[in-house]
Amino acid sequence: MRHTVLWCVGNPLLQDDGAGPALFTILEGAAPGQLRVVNCETTPENYIAPLTRAIRNDSVHLLIVDAAEMGLPGGAVRRMRLDEFAGVAFGTHGIPLPLLLAPLLPELEVTVLGIQPARRGFGDSLSPEVSLAVETLAPLLLEGRWDEVEAYQENCSPR
């Protein structure tokens, strides 16, 4: 049986970078059996060992929610592959996620949902835009419909 591990990544003390942990707060205890929700905050590397054990026992899809600078309006949510995320990461955690997860590939399928921050800096509350994005995203995740999130497309306009 295949199950999904959801990593909620971000720093809840840096305003919109706290989108992942805010999502965890909504989903904690509400997730169905095939969705395991983990509050990684700024240290996803601490959750590599449990993820590795899960891969050995089952087919696992890792879903990561994190703030991402994508050059979009605040609160925009985009679905991307791990390699796409390398170029847009907001980067408040120590080890870049593509580097952290590289040893587990290709056995692990990874989808990243990036949420465009509207506010940056110290503070423990989300902007209204990002708060709405988190509240909108939560039921999609509970229903396994994250593939309905618009795919990320890098701005290809000439510089």
Secondary structure, 3 states (H helix, E strand, C coil): CEEEEEEEECCCCEHHHHHHHHHHHHHCCCCCCCEEEEEEECCHHHHHHHHHHHHHHCEEEEEEEEEECCCCCCCCEEEEEHHHHCCCECCCCCCCHHHHHHHHCCCCEEEEEEECCCCCCCECCCCHHHHHHHHHHHHHHHCCCHHHCCECCCCCCCC
